[in-house]
Amino acid sequence: MLVSEPSIRMSFVQDVKSRMGEPRVSPQESLQKWATLKVERKPFQKVIDVSSDDSHRAGMKPFSFVRQVLAGCLYPELLYGDSLPQDARKRVQDLLRGCDGGSVGSYSDSAGLLHVQSSVAEFITRRDAGVPSHSQNIFISAGSQQALTVVLKLLARGEGLSQTGVLAPQPWPRTLPMVLDVAGVCLVPYPLHEEQGWALEVDQLHWALQHARGRCHPRAIYISNPGNPTGHVQSRQSIEEVIQFAAEEKLFLLVDEVYQDSVYGKGRDFVSYKRVLFEMGRQYSKTVQMASFHSLSKSVLGECGLRAGYMELVNVDPDVMLFAETLFCCDICAPVPGQLALEVMVRPPEPGEVSYGTYKQEVLSNRNTLAQNAQQAWECLIGLPGVSCQPVMGGVSLYPKLSPPPALMAQAMALQVEVDVLYSHLLLEEEGVCVGAGSEHGQREGSYHLRLCILTRPDTLEEVLSRLTSFHLRLLDQVSQHALG
């Protein structure tokens, strides 16, 4: 179990270092090297990847109504038979009428199809108990990250002490540092309180802001709610405190709410930042600037490959909105099939329609699977020696903490890698389970975590937990024997 063979150790170190930016060997050298190695038979039949939240790759089934509507939009000849239910055919006709030329092969406006924007605005108004949303404030994008990048570019300015800084949670979503870097802004971490279920505390926001002003100019704060990768869901009081902080410090709110329909913790419901903002009164609802994001891929539909999401801008000057649309023009428009699937996400079948029963059952099945998987994985993880894990209230991942023994720490130090990276690599090599390393999420110095996606089939999760348990106990036993030797 411990990395001891020189060839394996060097291969591992080279692999890790190459991912950190050091040059790789040439393809010819790689082929020559691997040609001399014997093929090692692994004790597992296949690799199980639970490092990312691609639910369809993990075996979750697509929703029937979504695929029926997309099939009809892509091949309208299906409208003339009985292969599609009546409400799906009607939806196809409605959606195609909004496409230029009646075809999904045509471009849309850069901000999205007008009828999709309207459906999103109506969805937000329903979700927020009547707080109005307007289609002209909605931008349809190729995933939420593209929209986030656009806003960040609007906020980006200056260099050195004047460079735009963005307060971001620690741990943060894996790709967030890259998005901030591309936009040319500085990441300013604010630590979340792990022992309190990864709660966001305003004192930490003030601390981060004070420490940032010596190296950049903070102009925005990024929020992930429900939290990625932590699974924490903010209370209304917590949201109010963040809004008050943003108002006092004149910070732009960037609110990532892509897991809003994956909340299952007892006594905790999702409440949007926009709803809370408008219910706090005109002092805040007319002054605090905000962009909120949702995504087709991170929703209960899990349609990652269709690449669609939306952004709503609040209290943003119309001239700035025009610049935002100009930036969206760089990519012409979001993929039209994804936009149409997004319309189904925000306007699903209604009671009385033919597909309502099936759609509702599929939603409940996915949510029940997610909640049960979360509980099962949490119970397994907290039962492992040297592992702790906060209960999750939402989202699709667990973020357990490792307390590695000194011998494993020493080995990681010798290999010049983080312990969680070594652990995840060994788990992949020994058991064929791919998990995310906590160091990808900006964990605090001296702490080590793993990211485990739980939006997968129950039988797959059982297999993952069985392999993980066997590996972990075997690793601890071998580390103990190594230390005694």
N, C-alpha and C positions, 0 to 999 in steps of 0.2 A: 504493500500500500504506500509506504513512504517512497518518495522519488529517490532512487539510489543508483540506478544504472546510468552511467555517464551519457550514453547516447540519448536516452529518454530525457535526462535532465537538460542536455544542451538543446534538444528539439523543443522542449517546453519553453526554455528561456528565450530561444530565438523567436518562437511563435508569439510570446507575450511582448517582447521588445519590438517586433515588427508592427504589432498593433499600436504601439506607443510612438511610432514614427521613425524607428531605426530602419535602415535599408534591409530589404529581403534579399535572399540569395536568388540567383537567376533561375528561370524554369529548368534550364539544362542541368544546373548543379543539383536542383531538387530531385529531378528524375534520376540522376546518377546515384544520389544518396539513398533514395527510397528503393532503388532497384537492388541494392546490396542488403537490405533488411529483410528478414523473414516475416512473412505475414503472420500476425498474431491473432489467433482465434479468440474472440471475446465471449464472455459468459452470457451475453444477451443477444436477442435476435434483431432488435431494432433500437435506434436512438429515439427517446421521447423528449421533445423540446417543450419545456414549460417556462422558457425565458422571456417570451413575449406574449402579448395578448391578441394573437391572431386566432380567434376562436374557430374559424372554419378549418384552418390547418390542423387544429387540435381535435377535430372530429365533430364539432357542433354543427347541426344541420341549419341550412338557410331557411328563412321563413317562406312559406308557400306563396302567399299573396304578393310578396315582393318579387319573387322570381316569375310568377305568372304575368304580372304587369310588365316587367322588363322584357319577357319573351314576346308579348304582344307589341310592345313599342319597337323592338328590334325587327320583328317579322309580322307586320300588320295583317298578313294573310290569315293569321290565327283568329282574327276578329270574325271571320265568315264561317267558322265552324263552332262546334260545341266543346272544344278542348279547354276553353277558359270559362270560369264562372262569370255570370252576368255582370256582377259588380266590378270584376277585374277588366272585362271588356269596356265597360263604361269609363273606368279610370284611364285606360289606354287612350280612348278617344279624346278625353279631356286633356290629357298630357300632350298628345300629338298636335292638338289644335294650337297649343302654345309654342310649338317648335316651328321655326322658319321652314317652309316647304313641307310641313307635316312630317319631318324626318328627324330622328335622333342624330343623323349624320351632319346636321347643320350646326354652325356656331351659335352660341347664345350671346347676350350682352356680357360684358366683362364682369359685371356684378352678379350675373346669374339670370336664369329665366324668370320673367316677371311673375308668372303664376306660382313659381316655386318660392320666390321671395314673399309673395302674399301669404302662401300657406305657412311659411315659417313664422311670419309676424302674427298670424292668427293662433298658431300653436303657443307662442310665447305669451300672448294675451290670456289664453286659457290656463296655461301653467301658472301664471302669476296672479290668478284670481281677479282678472279684469284690468290690471295695470297695462295701459295701452302700449302696443308695439306697432311700428309703421314700416311698411315694406321698403321705403327709401333709405332706411337705416340698416337694412340687411344686405350682407355681401355673401354670396355663395362662393366657396373656394374649393380647391382640390385638397381637402383635408384641413383640419384646424391649424396645423403648423404653418401652412402657407399664409393664412389670414393673420396669424400672430406675427409672422415675419414682416408683413406689410405695415402693421401698426408700429412695430419696433423701428422700422426704417423711417417712419414719420417722426418718431421721437428721437432718433439718433442725431447727435450733433457734437461738435467740440472734440478736443483731444486733451489728454492729461487730466488735470483737475476739473476741466469743464466737460469732459466726456460724459455722455448720458449713462447713468447707472440704473439698474433694475434690481430691486429687492426680490429675491427668490428663495423659496423654502429649501431647507437642507434637512433631509434628502430631497432631491428634485427629480422630475422626469428625466429619463436617461438622455434624451436628445436636446433638452433645453439649452445646455451650454453651447452646443453647436449652433442652434438657432440664434442665440444672442450674439455669438461671435460673427456669424454671417451678416447680421444687421449692424455690427459695429458698435455694440453697447457693452457695458461692463456688468458682469454678474456680481451682485452683492448678497451673499447668503445670510438668511436669518434662520437660526436653528429651531427645529420643532422639538417639543418636549416628549421624548419617547416614553418615559415612565407614566405620562398622562395620556397614553394612547395616541401619541404624535400630535398633541394639541398645538394650535397656533396661539402664542401668547404675545400680547401687544408689547410687553416689556422687551421682548427679543427684537421686535420691529424697531423700537427706539434705539436699542443697543446697536443694531446693524446700521441704522441711519447715521448715528454719530460716528461710527468707525469708518463709514464709507466716505464721509465728506473730506477726508484727508487724501483721497485718491481719485474721486470722480464726483459728478453732480447727479445724485439720485433724482430721477424724474418719474419713475413708475414703480409699481409693486405688482408682482406676479403671484396669483393665488391658484392653487389646484384643489378643487373641492367638488366631489370627493377626492381625497388625496392620492396622488400617484408618486411613489409606490406604496404609500403607508396605509391606505384604506380608511383614513380618518374622515369623518363627516362633520362639518362645522355646525354648531348650534346657531340659532338666530342671534343670541347675545354676542357670540364670537364674531359673527359677520358685522353686526352693528359697530363693534369696537374697531374692526379693521376699517370700515367706512369712515368712522370719525377720525381715525389716524390719517387716512388718505386725505381727508378734507383739511385737517389742520396743517399737514405738511405739503399740501398742493401736489399730491402724487396722482398719476394716471393709474386707474385700476385695470389690470389685465387678468380676467377671471376665466380660468380653464374649468369648464363644467361638463366635460365630455362623458363622465361616468354618472350623470345625474339620474339616469333610470336604472342604476345598479346600486340601490341603497337597501340594505336588508337588516341592519342592526336594530335591536329592540329599542323602541322608544325614540328612534331617530328617523326623521323624514328629510328629504331634500328640500331646501328652500333656496331659491336663486338670490344672488346678490342684487339683481335689479329689483326684485320684489321688495326686499328689505330696504334698499335705497329709497324707493318711492314711498314706502310706508313710514319712513323716518321724518317726512315733512319736507317742505320746500327748501329749507336751509341746506339740505343735502341733495334732494332730487333735482334741483335746478343748477347745481354747481359742480358736483363731482363727476369727472369724466371717466368713462368706463368702456371697455370692450369685453364682451363675453363670447365664449366659443363653445360650439358643440360639434360633434363629428358622427358621421355614419358608421365609421369603423369601430368606434369605442362605445356605440350605443348597444342596446340589447340585440339589435340586428346583426352586429359584428361583420358588416360588409366591408372589410378592409380594402379589398382590391378595387372597389368601385371609386374610391378617392373622391369623397365629397364631404363638406362640412359647411357651417355657416358662422358668421360673426355678426353681432349686433353692436352698433356704436351708439352711445348715450352721451348727450350733452357735448357733442363734438361740433365745432364750427363747420357750416356748410362748405366753406372754401377748402377746409382740410379734408372733408368727405370727398371732394372732387379730386384732390391729390391721391387719396386712397384708391379711388376707382382707376385713376391713371396707372398706379402701380399694379393693380390687378390686370391691366391691359397687357402687361409684359408676358403673361401666360395665356393671352387671348381670352380663355374662359375655362371654368372647371369642366371635366368630362360630362357631357350631357346625360349619358345613362346613369352616372352617379347622382346628378342633380335630380333625376326622376325618382331614383330610389330614396333620396333624401325627402322628397315630397311625400312619399308613402310613409316614411318614418314619422313625419310630423302630422300626417293626416291619415291614420290607419283606418281600416274598415270600422263602420259605426254599428251600434246595435240595430238589428233589423236587416242588415245586409247579409248576403249569402256567406261571405267569407269571415264574418265577425267571430263566430264561434271557434273556428280553426285558428285564426290569428290570436285570439285571446288565450287559447290553450297553449299555443307555442310560446307566447310571452311568459305565461306563468311557469311553464316547464323550464325555460331557460333561467328564470329568476330563482326558482326553487333549487335547481341544480347548483347555481352559483352560491346560494345561501348554505346549502348542505355541504358543498365542497369546502367552503370557508370554515365551517365548524369542524369538519373531519380533519382538514389539514392542520388547523390550529391545535386541536387536541393531540394530534400525532407529534407536532413539533415541540410543544411544551413538555412532552413526555421524554424527550431525548436529553441525555446528560450534556450540559454545556450549551444548551440552546434555550433562548427565551423568545417569546413572540407576543406582541400586543394583539388583542382581539380586533378584528376589522369590522367596520360598520358599512362599508361600501367599496365600490371599485372591484377590480378583478385580480388583485394580487395580495400575497402576504409578504411581509418584510421581516423575517426572523433574524435575531441577533446571535452571532456565534461568540462563545467564550473559549477560544482555542487554548489547548495546553501548551506549556512553554516549549516542548520539543517541536511542535508543529510551527510555532512562532519562529523558532530558530531556523527551521528548514526554509520557511518562506523568506526569511531575511537572507539566508545564504543564496537563494535563487533570485533575490532582489525583486520580489513580487509581494503584493498584499496577501494576507492569509486567506481572505475570501476568494481571491482569484485562484490560489493554489487549491483550495477546497473544491471549488466548482470544476476546475480542470480534472482533478482526481475523480470526482463523482462521475464526470462524463467518461473518463477512460475506464473506470472500473465497473460502472453500472449502466452506462448509456443514458444517463439523465442529464439534460442540459438545463441549468438554472442560470439566472442572472447574478452577477457579482455585485455586492453592495457598493463597491468602489466606483461603479458606473453611475451611481446616483448621488455622489458627493457626500458620502457619510462623514461624520466628524472624525477627526484624527484619533486613532486608538480604538475605534469601534469597527466591527466587522459584521456585515449582513449579507443575506441572500435575497433575491427576488424570485418568488414562485408564483406563476400565473395559475389561477384556479378555475378559469373559464374553459373547462375541458370536460370530456365525458367522465362520468363517475368511475367507470372501470379503468380508464386511463389514469385517473388520479390515484386510485387504489394501488395500481402498479408502481406509480411514481413514489408514493409514500413507502411502499414495501421495499423498493430498491434503496431509497434514501436512508431508511432505518437500518438496513443491513450494512450499507456502506459506513454510516456514521459510527455504529457500534464497533465495526471491524477496525475502522481508523483509530478510534480511541484505544482499542486493545493493542494495536500494533505500536502506536505512539508510546503507550505505557511500557510495553516490553522493550522498546528501543531505549527509553529513558533509563530503565532498570539495567539494561545491558551496558 
